[in-house]
Amino acid sequence: MASRQYRRSPANRVKSVYVRRYPRFRFGRWEDVTDHFRSPPGQLSFDF
C-alpha cells in the first residue's frame, strides 16, 4: 500500500511577509485593509 503524504497545515507556517495597508472593493463597497503579516506564498513548493 502506498503511503500518503499530507500537506502542512497553514497554522504551522510563520507569517513573515509584511503587507502594507490598502483600500479594496469587496462585496459592493470599499473597505480599508490594515497593515498585517501573512504567510509567504507556496506557489513553487510541489508537496502533493
N, C-alpha and C positions, 0 to 999 in steps of 0.2 A: 504494500500500500504506500502511495506517495505521501510524503509529509507536506503539510500545508503551511504556507508562510502567511503570517498575519501582518497587516500594516500597523505601523506605530500609531498609537492614539495621539491626536493633536494636543491633548493636555500635557504630554511629555515634552513637547518642543519648547525651546527657550524663545521668548518674544524679544528678538534683538534688532528688529528693523524699526526705525523711528518713522512715523508718518505725521506730517505736519497737518494743522487744521485746514479745512477746506469746506466750501459750500457744495451741497449736492441736491439735485432734484430727485425726489423719491416719493412715490405714491401720490403724485399730483401736487406736491408742494415742496418748497425749498426748506432745507434744514442745514444747520451748521454742525459739522463733524469736528469734535475736539481733537487735539493732537494726542497721539497714543503710540504704543508699541505693538507690533504684530510679529507673527512668526515669519521667517524667511520663506519665500516660495519654494515648493518642492517639485518644480516643473522638470528638473533634469535628473531626478532620482527615480530610477525604474526598479522599485522594490515590490513588484506584484507577483 
